[in-house]
Amino acid sequence: MNMNMTGRRAFLRFLLCVVLVSLALTSSAFPQSGGELRFCLRGEPKTFDPLLVDDDSSLSIRYLTGGVLVRANRKTQDLEPELAESWKVSKDGKQITFKLRRGITFSDGSPFSSEDVAFTMQRLMDPALHSSTGDAFRSGGGAVSTKIIAPDQVAIIFPAPLAGLERLFDQVAIMSTHSPKKEAAVLGPFLVAEYKAGSSVLLRRNPNYWKKDSQGRRLPYLDSIRLDIQSNRDVEMLRFKRGELDLINVLDSDYFDRLAASSPGLAHDAGASLDSDFMWFNQVGSAPIPEYKRAWFRSTNFRRAISQAINRDDLSRVVFNGHAQPAVGPVSPANKFWFNSRLKAESYRPDSALKRLQADGFHLKNGALFDKGGNAVEFSIVTNAGNKPRERMAVMVQEDLGKLGIKVNVVTLDFPSLIERISQKFNYEAAMLGFRNVDLDPNGQMNIWLSSAENHAWNPQQKSPETTWEAEVDRLMRAQASTADPKKRKESFDRVQEIASEQAPFIYLVNQNALSAVSSAVEGANPGILSPQTFWNAERLTLNASTRASR
């Protein structure tokens, strides 16, 4: 009797130990979920419609909420299956067929099927939508069609071959054809739970998100992400240092240096990024600017002269403390395959700039530059308020051009007003902005270089090319998109880069390094050079226990 009781107690103690060890192992195997990640958007999101996204803030929200068929891994740059478990491109490059995962639902419970993919592509490619995402798929004339083969299989047929076709779907968030919630029904790891204009966007975990980790635990780990709308970089850094924010996705160089000096473990420099900063002149025929100024802006000599009069080495050194390099053109040297290595950044040559201007009839009088009609050369550069590097670059460009007798006025605007000016009313003379490149492939720039495209910033949505060189760029971009031969594609896109250098529709200034800040409270972060640098793996990020407990 005593021996049985003793044995039973011993067995129960053994069993309890096994349970405790098992729980401990389970706890270590599964990162604890929960907590709220916090960071800032630099401006108001323009839209929550994933097919109309153009601005950085809306891009961030689409990345965190949108479910895509395939995803380019931001660290390895490899293409990985997402909603599609497999895909096949036809030999002629005109069709892609996706095999979809089964049993997936949207955030509101609506089932996901090939109907949703077909609906999304048909809406995306509708010319009336004016989607810059859709522009990347326009390799030739004619309509894009879809064929529903089965509930889990769909084919998309293009009128012309499209090289690197599968990578473009990284930017296409699939929408529901049946849900009454429309774009609010999502397939990504998070959903928009609350939007307070001018204040914040709250994202919550999508309870129906399909993905699990290697241990079978449902992703994402985080409960929510709070995105505060804050354009002031000083305030953003102060809040980061106080622990109120967990990361800064794109960090200005002066803040980076200060943070690296005080907390080196929190500052991350991933090296040269794919992003570029540049300026351009308004060449839109209907823009409310004087005709003589439009004539300047449409002159290749004028644009090249302005480019030669800007000291890019000074911009890189003074504005970015050496965390940037003079930009060459549409492709950063960090994009090793597609970069045209025969090109060099425009050298600072004010004497050559003046000779170019004189060739167009410009002349100096009492230190001021006048055109052949006697008009003083003066224009304004608009840029986004609160972006200190751009504001500083604009002032330095103002000083450089002042040495040629050109008067430049720098105008800073809140981002919504700036976008309205440059893309809707065209009520501006010159602008300074940047592009956040999310794709290595040149097809990702179709929405910039095609003369009919929305983001053909200097003169968008042309019914037919207004210049011979734009017609040639159209031809080359479609040519590189319509062949699977990498050598032929590179030859075509190399020539596009050369024309961009010769014609200077964009005056490229600098390529910044990919600088970011990540709090020690965040676990699982692995910053890279592809956007979004810090939260590309948001579904697997966690906050440490002390941070979770304090929120």
Solvent accessible surface area in square Angstrom, and as a share of the most:
residue,aa,sasa,rsa
1,M,179,0.80
2,N,122,0.63
3,M,167,0.75
4,N,102,0.53
5,M,69,0.31
6,T,79,0.46
7,G,39,0.37
8,R,147,0.53
9,R,128,0.47
10,A,44,0.34
11,F,117,0.49
12,L,99,0.49
13,R,146,0.53
14,F,128,0.53
15,L,82,0.41
16,L,105,0.52
17,C,74,0.45
18,V,69,0.40
19,V,70,0.40
20,L,99,0.49
21,V,86,0.49
22,S,56,0.36
23,L,108,0.54
24,A,61,0.47
25,L,117,0.58
26,T,61,0.36
27,S,59,0.38
28,S,91,0.58
29,A,44,0.34
30,F,44,0.18
31,P,55,0.35
32,Q,99,0.44
33,S,40,0.26
34,G,9,0.09
35,G,16,0.16
36,E,26,0.12
37,L,0,0.00
38,R,62,0.23
39,F,4,0.02
40,C,13,0.08
41,L,6,0.03
42,R,61,0.22
43,G,11,0.11
44,E,40,0.18
45,P,9,0.06
46,K,91,0.39
47,T,29,0.17
48,F,64,0.27
49,D,13,0.07
50,P,16,0.10
51,L,1,0.00
52,L,67,0.33
53,V,8,0.05
54,D,63,0.33
55,D,8,0.04
56,D,71,0.37
57,S,7,0.05
58,S,2,0.01
59,L,43,0.21
60,S,20,0.13
61,I,7,0.03
62,R,21,0.08
63,Y,29,0.11
64,L,1,0.01
65,T,9,0.05
66,G,8,0.08
67,G,6,0.06
68,V,7,0.04
69,L,1,0.00
70,V,0,0.00
71,R,34,0.12
72,A,10,0.07
73,N,25,0.13
74,R,7,0.02
75,K,86,0.37
76,T,80,0.47
77,Q,55,0.25
78,D,85,0.44
79,L,37,0.19
80,E,65,0.29
81,P,59,0.37
82,E,25,0.11
83,L,1,0.00
84,A,0,0.00
85,E,81,0.36
86,S,53,0.34
87,W,70,0.24
88,K,152,0.65
89,V,49,0.28
90,S,39,0.25
91,K,218,0.92
92,D,81,0.42
93,G,14,0.14
94,K,72,0.31
95,Q,61,0.27
96,I,0,0.00
97,T,26,0.15
98,F,1,0.00
99,K,70,0.30
100,L,1,0.01
101,R,66,0.24
102,R,182,0.66
103,G,82,0.79
104,I,10,0.05
105,T,44,0.25
106,F,0,0.00
107,S,15,0.10
108,D,51,0.26
109,G,40,0.39
110,S,19,0.12
111,P,96,0.60
112,F,16,0.07
113,S,25,0.16
114,S,1,0.01
115,E,79,0.36
116,D,1,0.01
117,V,0,0.00
118,A,4,0.03
119,F,66,0.27
120,T,0,0.00
121,M,1,0.01
122,Q,101,0.45
123,R,65,0.24
124,L,0,0.00
125,M,17,0.08
126,D,63,0.33
127,P,100,0.63
128,A,79,0.61
129,L,34,0.17
130,H,101,0.45
131,S,0,0.00
132,S,5,0.03
133,T,14,0.08
134,G,0,0.00
135,D,10,0.05
136,A,11,0.08
137,F,2,0.01
138,R,55,0.20
139,S,4,0.03
140,G,19,0.18
141,G,71,0.68
142,G,67,0.64
143,A,91,0.70
144,V,25,0.15
145,S,55,0.35
146,T,28,0.17
147,K,125,0.53
148,I,85,0.43
149,I,83,0.42
150,A,31,0.24
151,P,98,0.61
152,D,11,0.05
153,Q,56,0.25
154,V,0,0.00
155,A,0,0.00
156,I,0,0.00
157,I,51,0.26
158,F,4,0.02
159,P,47,0.30
160,A,20,0.16
161,P,36,0.22
162,L,3,0.02
163,A,9,0.07
164,G,24,0.24
165,L,1,0.00
166,E,45,0.20
167,R,56,0.20
168,L,8,0.04
169,F,1,0.00
170,D,5,0.03
171,Q,34,0.15
172,V,1,0.00
173,A,3,0.02
174,I,6,0.03
175,M,11,0.05
176,S,6,0.04
177,T,46,0.27
178,H,122,0.55
179,S,8,0.05
180,P,124,0.78
181,K,119,0.50
182,K,135,0.57
183,E,64,0.29
184,A,60,0.47
185,A,2,0.02
186,V,17,0.10
187,L,1,0.01
188,G,1,0.01
189,P,15,0.09
190,F,0,0.00
191,L,36,0.18
192,V,53,0.31
193,A,48,0.38
194,E,69,0.31
195,Y,82,0.31
196,K,104,0.44
197,A,80,0.62
198,G,51,0.49
199,S,55,0.35
200,S,6,0.04
201,V,0,0.00
202,L,8,0.04
203,L,0,0.00
204,R,121,0.44
205,R,72,0.26
206,N,0,0.00
207,P,86,0.54
208,N,49,0.25
209,Y,7,0.03
210,W,52,0.18
211,K,29,0.12
212,K,106,0.45
213,D,14,0.07
214,S,111,0.72
215,Q,97,0.43
216,G,46,0.44
217,R,78,0.28
218,R,113,0.41
219,L,0,0.00
220,P,1,0.01
221,Y,11,0.04
222,L,0,0.00
223,D,60,0.31
224,S,5,0.03
225,I,0,0.00
226,R,67,0.25
227,L,0,0.00
228,D,20,0.10
229,I,27,0.14
230,Q,45,0.20
231,S,53,0.34
232,N,65,0.34
233,R,18,0.06
234,D,63,0.33
235,V,55,0.31
236,E,5,0.02
237,M,12,0.05
238,L,88,0.44
239,R,52,0.19
240,F,8,0.03
241,K,113,0.48
242,R,155,0.57
243,G,43,0.41
244,E,63,0.28
245,L,0,0.00
246,D,1,0.01
247,L,0,0.00
248,I,3,0.02
249,N,27,0.14
250,V,38,0.22
251,L,5,0.03
252,D,7,0.04
253,S,2,0.02
254,D,23,0.12
255,Y,7,0.03
256,F,18,0.07
257,D,52,0.27
258,R,132,0.48
259,L,2,0.01
260,A,33,0.26
261,A,90,0.70
262,S,80,0.52
263,S,36,0.23
264,P,95,0.60
265,G,63,0.61
266,L,43,0.21
267,A,14,0.11
268,H,59,0.26
269,D,65,0.34
270,A,42,0.32
271,G,26,0.25
272,A,36,0.28
273,S,2,0.02
274,L,5,0.02
275,D,10,0.05
276,S,4,0.03
277,D,1,0.00
278,F,2,0.01
279,M,0,0.00
280,W,8,0.03
281,F,1,0.00
282,N,0,0.00
283,Q,12,0.05
284,V,12,0.07
285,G,45,0.43
286,S,100,0.64
287,A,5,0.04
288,P,87,0.55
289,I,16,0.08
290,P,57,0.36
291,E,119,0.53
292,Y,84,0.32
293,K,23,0.10
294,R,18,0.06
295,A,61,0.47
296,W,9,0.03
297,F,0,0.00
298,R,105,0.38
299,S,24,0.16
300,T,47,0.27
301,N,43,0.22
302,F,0,0.00
303,R,3,0.01
304,R,42,0.15
305,A,0,0.00
306,I,0,0.00
307,S,5,0.03
308,Q,4,0.02
309,A,0,0.00
310,I,0,0.00
311,N,26,0.14
312,R,8,0.03
313,D,98,0.51
314,D,41,0.21
315,L,0,0.00
316,S,8,0.05
317,R,147,0.54
318,V,75,0.43
319,V,2,0.01
320,F,2,0.01
321,N,68,0.35
322,G,49,0.47
323,H,31,0.14
324,A,7,0.06
325,Q,71,0.31
326,P,37,0.24
327,A,2,0.01
328,V,27,0.16
329,G,6,0.06
330,P,7,0.04
331,V,6,0.03
332,S,3,0.02
333,P,57,0.36
334,A,25,0.19
335,N,14,0.07
336,K,174,0.74
337,F,103,0.43
338,W,22,0.08
339,F,31,0.13
340,N,1,0.01
341,S,82,0.53
342,R,164,0.60
343,L,29,0.15
344,K,159,0.68
345,A,29,0.22
346,E,36,0.16
347,S,64,0.41
348,Y,77,0.29
349,R,102,0.37
350,P,41,0.26
351,D,110,0.57
352,S,36,0.23
353,A,0,0.00
354,L,38,0.19
355,K,140,0.60
356,R,66,0.24
357,L,0,0.00
358,Q,94,0.42
359,A,78,0.60
360,D,43,0.22
361,G,29,0.28
362,F,10,0.04
363,H,79,0.35
364,L,81,0.41
365,K,121,0.51
366,N,150,0.77
367,G,60,0.58
368,A,36,0.28
369,L,0,0.00
370,F,46,0.19
371,D,10,0.05
372,K,170,0.72
373,G,62,0.60
374,G,47,0.45
375,N,45,0.23
376,A,51,0.40
377,V,3,0.01
378,E,58,0.26
379,F,1,0.00
380,S,26,0.17
381,I,0,0.00
382,V,3,0.02
383,T,0,0.00
384,N,16,0.08
385,A,40,0.31
386,G,25,0.24
387,N,11,0.06
388,K,69,0.29
389,P,6,0.04
390,R,15,0.05
391,E,48,0.22
392,R,94,0.34
393,M,0,0.00
394,A,0,0.00
395,V,64,0.37
396,M,32,0.14
397,V,0,0.00
398,Q,59,0.26
399,E,101,0.45
400,D,14,0.07
401,L,0,0.00
402,G,41,0.39
403,K,142,0.60
404,L,9,0.05
405,G,13,0.12
406,I,3,0.02
407,K,120,0.51
408,V,6,0.03
409,N,49,0.25
410,V,42,0.24
411,V,51,0.29
412,T,58,0.34
413,L,31,0.15
414,D,81,0.42
415,F,47,0.20
416,P,65,0.41
417,S,41,0.26
418,L,0,0.00
419,I,21,0.11
420,E,68,0.30
421,R,76,0.28
422,I,18,0.09
423,S,55,0.35
424,Q,114,0.51
425,K,122,0.52
426,F,36,0.15
427,N,66,0.34
428,Y,8,0.03
429,E,27,0.12
430,A,0,0.00
431,A,0,0.00
432,M,0,0.00
433,L,18,0.09
434,G,19,0.18
435,F,50,0.21
436,R,50,0.18
437,N,23,0.12
438,V,32,0.18
439,D,30,0.15
440,L,37,0.18
441,D,12,0.06
442,P,2,0.01
443,N,0,0.00
444,G,29,0.28
445,Q,19,0.09
446,M,0,0.00
447,N,24,0.12
448,I,11,0.06
449,W,2,0.01
450,L,2,0.01
451,S,2,0.02
452,S,57,0.37
453,A,1,0.00
454,E,50,0.22
455,N,33,0.17
456,H,1,0.01
457,A,17,0.13
458,W,1,0.01
459,N,10,0.05
460,P,19,0.12
461,Q,82,0.37
462,Q,9,0.04
463,K,212,0.90
464,S,72,0.46
465,P,52,0.33
466,E,100,0.45
467,T,51,0.29
468,T,122,0.71
469,W,33,0.12
470,E,5,0.02
471,A,42,0.32
472,E,57,0.26
473,V,3,0.01
474,D,12,0.06
475,R,136,0.50
476,L,10,0.05
477,M,0,0.00
478,R,81,0.29
479,A,34,0.26
480,Q,0,0.00
481,A,0,0.00
482,S,38,0.25
483,T,36,0.21
484,A,93,0.72
485,D,53,0.28
486,P,78,0.49
487,K,146,0.62
488,K,118,0.50
489,R,16,0.06
490,K,47,0.20
491,E,101,0.45
492,S,16,0.11
493,F,1,0.01
494,D,10,0.05
495,R,88,0.32
496,V,0,0.00
497,Q,3,0.01
498,E,32,0.14
499,I,5,0.03
500,A,4,0.03
501,S,44,0.28
502,E,73,0.33
503,Q,36,0.16
504,A,6,0.04
505,P,0,0.00
506,F,3,0.01
507,I,2,0.01
508,Y,19,0.07
509,L,0,0.00
510,V,0,0.00
511,N,2,0.01
512,Q,26,0.12
513,N,24,0.12
514,A,5,0.04
515,L,7,0.04
516,S,2,0.01
517,A,0,0.00
518,V,9,0.05
519,S,19,0.12
520,S,91,0.59
521,A,12,0.09
522,V,13,0.08
523,E,87,0.39
524,G,52,0.50
525,A,30,0.24
526,N,66,0.34
527,P,20,0.12
528,G,5,0.05
529,I,38,0.19
530,L,5,0.02
531,S,19,0.12
532,P,10,0.06
533,Q,7,0.03
534,T,0,0.00
535,F,1,0.00
536,W,42,0.15
537,N,22,0.11
538,A,4,0.03
539,E,26,0.12
540,R,101,0.37
541,L,0,0.00
542,T,9,0.05
543,L,0,0.00
544,N,38,0.20
545,A,67,0.52
546,S,82,0.53
547,T,18,0.10
548,R,51,0.18
549,A,91,0.70
550,S,92,0.59
551,R,85,0.31
